[in-house]
Amino acid sequence: MKQPIKKTRHSSGTILRTLVLPLACLVCACTSSRIDPIGYARLAADRIVRDAVFEVERMPQKGYGCPAVADCVTYGDTTRIGVNPPVGAAPSSARGTIVAGADSLYLVGFTSTRDAVVRINGRVVFKDTAPGPAFPHEIAYGIYEFPYTASVPLKKGTNTLEIVTAGKASVGILDREGFPAAGTECSIAEYTDPQGTVHTPSPLTEYRIPIAEGAPFRKHPYTEWHYANGTTMFGMLALADVTGDSTYYDLAERFCRFTLENTPLYARQYYGQNSLRTQNFRMFRLSMLDDSSAPALPLLEERLRGVLQPGECDTLLERVCRFVMEEQPRLPDGTFVRPEPKWTIWADDLFMSAPFLLRWARLTGDDTYREEAVRQVFAYDRYLYDSVTGLYHHGWNASLGEPRGVHWGRANGWVAWAVSETLSALPEEHPAFGKIRELHRRHLAKVCEYQTENGLWHQILDDTTSYTETSASAIFVMAMARGIRRGWLDESFRDNALRGWSGVESRIDPTTGVVSGICQSTAIGPDPQFYKERKTPPSDPRGMGAVLTAATEVERMLRGDDK
């Protein structure tokens, strides 16, 4: 395939127009298939460049039924809008409804920044005199913890809700797991100020990042604070390093600066407008590794490279590090764990944490963070490794003491990528280096046994009835190619890496740059069918960083680069 002319940034800083010569002359020994890792990676990367939006536009504020936020500050003390009123300020009242799907006893949660009284159907259900947070703690995706809860009878249909306070308060109807109860919705319709005037709030708008017209991936923009986008920009920097192309360097830098420059705007919307699903809300929710260290990867990498300066991003990066080290839930032995369901180790989280910790150790010169990553590698191997198959389980339920999910491809990929990053950061004389290298080799050797004839791996690695999946395949290729050139793996893995890249390359459309076969976001599923039915949106950023990084590692392996 004839490749387009590209602009390349050389070390001298001179911009030259050069023809990207395909590596089609390189022949995979076992398949005789021609491969062109950088040529195809450019196609996928250029599509991302084209579809990345760096602007905001006003859109209606997203509505949600849990929690309902009553902002009585505005109406209780109109001279101090947006801040908590002084002690003794007169309260206002917020009125709304709770819609229930059945006559039943429901778990109702409540929190308020000031003393408050809550009535449902005219009955007092809460009296709170201790100040607390305005919003409940969202401990995971849509799982809420309120400081106060009570069982309240609700009738099917509409129930009245009244909150009297001088502060902000939130109310939500929950199920036993902390999710919003199915078939229920809370809303606030009007306020009465201390003088008795009734106020009906106008519909709110907020600034959001639009999705580019014609972009193949439609779930969210490529430029918001999201672990998938962070990983994509991480891969974009790897491609820039190999090609020297200023386009890819510029995209990653622009992503970081766009995030930082608009953070005050998003913060005002989150805290001031009570918009818990505003743009970049995960940055403020900051309740899991998906919210914190993974999205921050490109910012930390650019900080290490000197592109970003301390005053631009260190406050945010320090906040992220504090969450990872001090606030992220752990088992008693220190292993990172999630409360969905309580308490479950996700293989994903080794990658969501280790690469950030390893780079933070480099930036600060404090090996504490590097050693934390090392400890997590061994912990995840201990809990998730299946000695029967040689693969990793997607999860481990610590409460039940048993594995959860299946041998999901990308879960195994996340572990392989995180371990590869850890080996890259450790000196060979480190006491853990040899042990980590061996568990990495052991894992990848078993992964090779599950490779298909077309070079790809299955969505469930040991289930041939599941579809072949792109992101896991790309990560395995990346890990093998990197391991060979760094000397962690022997040459026997080369054929698997080349066949694997050939398979990944076949998923990149040569005319559009769209990448197919990337599994959507995936929780720990209850059975194999759950994984088999996961959709594969085009160019899903959950796998784009893996594809770009895999291409660069194959290219460097072919060049004989051992650094």
N, C-alpha and C positions, 0 to 999 in steps of 0.2 A: 504494500500500500504506500502510495506516495504521500509523504508527510508535508505539512505546511511549513512555510518559512517562519522562523521565530526570532525574537530579539533575545539576545543572551547577554547577561552582565558578566564580564570577565573580571578577574582579580585586579586588573589595572584600572577598572572603572569605566573603560571604554565600551560603548554600546555598539556592537557589530551585528549586522544582519547575516545570519548563518543558516544554512540548511541543516535541519535535524536529520542526520543520516540514520536510517533504521538499522537495528542490529539483526536484520533478517539473515545476514550471512552466518549468524551463530545458529547451529543446529543442535537440537536436543538429541542426545545420543540414542535414547530409547524410542522416540516417537518420530524423529525426523521432521518435527514441526518447527517452523520458523517462529521465533519470538522477538518481540521488540518492546521490552519493558518500559523504557523511557518514552518512546513514541506513543504508546497507548496510555501511559500515565498522564502525559501532556493532554491528551484528548479529554480524559476525565477531569483533570485539574482546570483546563480552560473552560469547561462547562460550568464548573463551580464559580470561577472568576466571573463568568457572564451572568450567573444567576444570583450572585451575592449582592444584597441591597444594603447600602449604607446611608439610609435616610429614614426619617420617621414621618408618619402622617397621623392626623387626628382620626380616631375611630370611636364608635360607641364603647363605653366601658363594658367589659364582659360581665354578664350576670351569673350568679351562682346561688344555689339554694342553701348552702351550708359552708360557713356560718353566715347568719344575717348579722351585719354590723350596724349598730345604732350609734351614730356620731352626735351625741347630745351636747358636745362641747360647743359646736357652732351656734346652737340655738339657746344654750344656757347662758352664754357669756359672749355676746356678739362683738365685744371689743377685743377679744383674744382668740380669734379664729385660728384653729390648727394647733393650739397648745392646750395643755390641761389648765382649767380655771383655778384660781386661788382657793384655798380652804374657805369654806363658808359660802361659796358661790351658789346661787339658786339653781336647782336642777330644772331640766326640761324633761319632757316625756316623749318617747318614741312609740308609735303604734303601728302594728302590722299584723300579719297573719302567719299561721302555721297550717299548711295543708297536709293532711295525713291520709294515707291510703286505706286505713281500716280503723275501726274502733279497737283500741288496744292501749297497753301500757308501754310508753316509749321512754328511752333514756335521753334526757335533755341535759346538755352541757352549757355552762355559763362562765363568763369571765368579764371583769370590768376594771377600768383604771381608777374608779372612785366608788364610794359607797353607792349601792343601787338596790332597787326593788324590781322584781320581775313578776308579772302576773300573766297567767295563761288561762283564758276563759274566765277572767275575773278573780281567779284564785292565786294568792301569793305562793310562788314556788321557790323563790330565792330572795334572801336578804343578805347582801354582801357589804361588809364594812371595811374589809382589808383591801388596799389597792393591789391591783395585779396587772397583767398584760391586757392590751386592748384586744388582741387576737388569740385564739387557741394555738397551741403548739402543733404544727403539722409535722408529725414525726416521720412520716413517709408519704408516698403518693396518695393523698386524699385520706390519710388516717390522722384523726385529730385527738388531742388530749386537752381537756378543759380542767381548770383547777377545781371546779364545782360541777357535780352531776347529781341528778335526782330522777327517779322514776315518776313520770307524770302521765295520767290518763288523757288521751286525746280522742276526739270523736272523728269518724270518717268525714273527710271534707275540710271545711274551713274552721280554724280555731283562732281566737283573738290572742294577740300578743301585745303586752305593754311593758316598757322598760323606763323607769324613772331614775335619772342619774345626772350628775354634772360632768360626767366624763364620757368615755367611749366604752361600749359594751358589745359583746358578741354572744349569740345564742345559736346552738345547733342541735339537731336531732340525730342521734347516733345509733348504730347497731352495736353488737357485742364486741366487734373487732375495732371499733372506733371510726369506721367509715360512715358517711351520711346514710341514714336509714333509707332503704329503698321506698320510693313512693311518697317521700316527704319533701317539703320545701318551706323555707322561712323567708320572709321578706318584710322590709320596713317601708311603710307608705307615707307617713306624715309625722310631724313633730309639733309640739305645743311649747312655746317658750314660757318663761316665768310670768310674763305679763298676760298670758292666756291667748296669744295670737297663734293661729295654726299655720304651719308652713308645709308646703308640699314641695320637696326637693325636685329640681329639674333633672332630667336625665343627664348623666355625666359622660364626658368624652375623655379620652386619654391618647397619648402618643404611642404608637406601636410601629414596629418594623413591618412593612408589607412584604408579601411574597412576590417575587418577580413574575411578571406575566410570561407564561410559557415555561416556567421552571418545572421540571418533571416531578420534583419532590414538593408536596403541597402541605405537609403537616405543620411545619414551622419554618421560618426563614433560616438561612445558613449563618446568620450573623447575630443570633441571640446567645445569651449565656446558657449553654447547654453542654453536657458532657460529650455528646456526639459532635457538636461543632468544634469544641476544644480539641478533640482527637483529630478531626479533619484538618484543622489549621496546623496541628502538630505534624501531620503527614505532609502538608503543603511546605513546611519549612525543610523537611527532609528532601523533598523533590527540588526545592530551590538550591539546597547545598550541592546536589549532584549536577544540576543543569546550569547553575549560576544565573538563572533567568530572573531578572528583576521583577517580572510580573508576579511571581509567586512569593518572593520576599515582601513585595509591596502589599499583597493581599493579606498576609498574616499580620503585618504591622498595622494595616488599616483596621483589621478586625479588632486588634487590641486597643487602639486609640479610640475607635468608635465606641467600644464598650466602656472605657474609662470616662470619656467626655460626656456620655449620656447617663451615667450612673446617678448623678444628682436629680435628673429629671425623673428617672424611674423610681428613685427613692421617694420623691414627693408624691408620686402617684400611689405607691404602695402604702406609705404611712399616712399621708395627708388625705388622699381620696379613699383610703381603706380598700384599695383594689388588690385583693390577694391573688389575682391572676393577671396582674399587669405585666408589661414586657419585662423580661429578666427577673421575674418574681423569685426564681430559685436562688438568686444571689442574696436576697433578703430573708427568704425562708431558711436557707442554709441548715437543713436538717439531716443531710446525708452526704456521702462522698460524691454521689452524682451531682449534687448541688455545688460542691466546693472545689476539691482538689483537681478533679478531671476537667471542668470547664476552665480552670485557671492555668492549665498546662502551657498554652501558647504565651500567656503573659509572663509566666515565670521563665520560659525559654528565652523570650525576647529581653527580659531583664538580665539574664545571664550573658546574653550576647552584647549587651550595652545599647540596644536599640531603645529600650525604655529605661528611664532614670529612676533613682530611688523615690524621689518626690512624686512621681507620676503614679506608681502602682504599689509601693511597699505597704501602705496602710491596708489595702485590700488583700494583698498576699499574706500579710501577718494575720489578718482576721481568718483567712482560710486555714492557715497553719494551726492557729489556735483551736479552730473547730476540730481538725483532724486529730490533734494530739490530746485535747482536753475534753471535747464535747461529743465526739462521735461515739455512739454506744459500743461497748465491748463486753465480751464474756469475762468472767473472773480471771481467766488466764491472759487477758489482754487482747484477744483476737477480735478484730472488727466484726460487728454483727448488726443485723437489721431487725427492726420490730415488725416485719411483715412476712410471715407471721412471727410472733415472738417465740424465741429469738432464733433467727436464721442467718447462717453464713452464706453469702452469695459469692460464687467464684468471680463474678464481675468486679467485686470491690478490691481485689488484689491489684488490678490495673488502675482502678479509680483512685488508688492511694499511693502505691509504691513509686511510680515515676515522679510524682510531685515531691514526695519526701526525699527522694534521692537528689533531686535538683535543688531543693531547699537546703540540703546539707552542703552542697557545693557553694551555694550563694552565701550562706552564713558561716561556712567553715566549721560547723558544729556536726560532728559525726553521730550525735544522738539520733538525728532524723534518718540517717543511713541505716543505723542499727535497728531502728523501728521497722524499716522496710524489710530488712533481713529477717527479723522476728516474725513478721507477717507471712513471709514466704514459707517458712517452716510450719507455721500454724495452719495455713491454708492447705499445705500438702498433707499435714497430719489428719485434718478433718475430711478433706474432700477426695483424696486419692483412693481409687478403687483398685485393689491389688489383683482382682480377678481379671479385669479388662485392661488394666494399665492406664485408664483414663480418669478424668476428674468428674465427679458428680456436679451438677449445677449448684446444688446447695446442701446444707446440713442443718437440720432442725435440732438445736441444742436442747430445747425443752423435751423433745421426744428421744433424743440420742440416736438419730437415724438420718440417713441421707434423704434429700428431697430432690425432685426433678429427675432428669435423665442425664446421659452423657452428651449434653448439648454442645454442638460444635463451637459456637462463639464463646461459651463459658470456658471451654478448654483453651480457646485462643487467647482469652483475656489472661489466663494464668501464664501461658507460654510467653506472651508479650511482656508481662510484668517481670517474669523471671529473667527474660533476656535483658530488660532494662537494669535489673539488679546486678547481673553479671557484668554489664558494661560499666557500672559504677564502682565495682569492687576491685581493688588491687588483687592480683593472683595470690599474694602472700596472706591475704585475709583468711582467718581460720575457717570461715564459712564458705569460701569460694569453691573449694573442691566438692563439698557436699551439695551445694546448689547446682553446680555444673552437672553433677551426676544425676540429680533428680530431673534436671532439664533434659539431659540426653535420654534418660529412661522414658520420660513422657513422650518425647518426639519420636523415639524409635517405635513406640506402640502406635502413635498417631499414623505413622507411615503404613502400618499394616491395614489401616482402614481407608486408605486412599483408593479412589475409584479409577477405572480405566481412562476416564477423560481428565484425570489429574486433580479433580475437585474432591471435596469431602462432603459427607452427608450432614444434613441439619442435625440429626441424631447420629453421632459418629458410628455406632455399632448397629444401626437399623437401616438396612438397604432399601426399605420401603419409604423412607423419608427422602425429601428432595435434596439435591446437591446445593450447597449454600456458599455464597461468595465471600462473605467477610471472614468466616472461620478459615476458609481455604487460604485467603490472603495472609492472615496472621501466621498460619503454619509455614507458608512459603517464606515470609519475612524472618521468622525465628530460625528456620533451617539455613537460609542463605547467610544471615548474620552469624550464626553459629559456625558455619564452615569458614568464613573469612576471618573470624576472630580466633579460630582454633579450638572452640569448645566442642565442635562436632567433627567427625571424620568425613572423608570424601564420599562415603557410602550414601550420605543424605543428598548429594548434589542432584542425582537423577530425580528424586522426589520433589526437590525444590523447583527444578526446571519444568517438570511435568505439571506441577501445581500452578506455576505462573502461566503456563500455556492455557490451563483451564480458566484461570482468572481473566486472562487476556480475552478469551472467547466471550466473556460477559460484558465487555466494553464495546459499545456500538461504534464502529469506525466512522460513521457519518455524523452522529450527534454527541458522542462522548458520554452518553447515558450508561450507567452501570446497572446491570440487572442482577437479581438473585440475592440481594442483601436482606436478611431477615429483619423484620421490624423489631421495635423494643419488645422485650420478652421477660415477663416475670417468671418465677419458679412455678412451673406448671404442675397440675395434679396427675397428669398421665401423658404417655407418648403422643396421643392424638392432639393434645394441646399444641405441642411443638410442630407437628406435621401441618397444622392448619394455620400457622403464623404466616402472614402475608409478606411479600417482598416488594416494597415500594421502590420505584426507580430512583437510583442515586441517593438512597437513604444515607445520611451522614453517619449513621451508626457503623457503616463499613467503609466509608470513603477514605478515612485516614489510614485504615489498614491496607487498602488497595494501593494508595500512593506510597506508603512506606515499604510495602512488599516490592514494588517496582524498583525503588532505589536500592534496596538490599540485593536484589538479583543483579542489577547493573553493577554494583560494587563488587559482588562476588565474581562476576564475569571479568571485571577489570583486574581482579587480584588484589583489591584494596584490603589490607589487613587492619585498618584502623577503625 
